Amino acid sequence: MELKRGILAKYNGNNTTNHPYIMRLIKLEELEKVVSFQNFVYDLLTDKQILYIVSYEDMIEDMKLGAKIIGIFNKEDELIAYRHISFPGLSDRNLGKDIQLPENELVKVAQLERTLVHPDYRGNNLQRITFQGAIPLLKELGYRHLLTTISPFNLFSLLNTMQNGLKIKALKQKYQTGKDTNDGLWRFILHKDLESIIDIDYTQSVTVPLEDLETQQNLINDGFIGVELFTQSKSVKYIK
């Protein structure tokens, strides 16, 4: 299913060239390309905690359960970016449980699992392009709540996600590897109600350094939500 066509800038050292792209849904038989691309991006990361790796087996199982992967391909039909969206239903994976969504709303949750971009094509707002492509699709499928997890140390992805209207509703350790619940990766849990167009009224606001996880946890537990990221000061505005 084709979603969009356009032109992208490709950066190669000091040279920049323009190339056409196509954005479309990825087919089940193309999953090996997705996993290979994921591993390629992961290998380039200096901070491996930013990205949680998903196996081919888990990804194919997710797609069989209805997950969608929006891919962007260059003129050579090479995958250069993708956004993975899952529909967790009532399973324990549902992030709606982390922000205390009512049980009858959990089936309306769509989760942004990850968005990866090839280094040569960064700077083209591909996270935003894939996000904008996903929203009409999710509304058509009947989903209302959009949730995702972002590392507190991934400044760019956090900024992009919050600029798309998602708010910080929780801060927890996720993706534990075993019985030790303290060995997970720190993640913000962000949420957007696709049906709500009402601005949030608030009586209190406070700005906290991004690295101060404890204070942010305490604020969230006290009913605050994170609404704005300041990249220069690396801080987050919370309101109540």
Secondary structure as UniProt FT lines:
FT   STRAND          2..12
FT   TURN            13..14
FT   STRAND          15..25
FT   HELIX           28..30
FT   HELIX           31..44
FT   HELIX           48..50
FT   HELIX           56..64
FT   TURN            65..66
FT   STRAND          68..73
FT   TURN            75..76
FT   STRAND          79..86
FT   TURN            89..90
FT   TURN            92..93
FT   HELIX           95..97
FT   TURN            98..100
FT   HELIX           103..108
FT   STRAND          109..117
FT   HELIX           119..121
FT   TURN            122..123
FT   HELIX           126..140
FT   TURN            141..142
FT   STRAND          145..150
FT   TURN            152..153
FT   HELIX           155..163
FT   TURN            164..165
FT   STRAND          167..174
FT   TURN            181..182
FT   STRAND          185..193
FT   TURN            194..195
FT   STRAND          205..209
FT   TURN            210..211
FT   HELIX           213..221
FT   TURN            222..223
FT   STRAND          225..230
FT   TURN            231..234
FT   STRAND          235..239
//
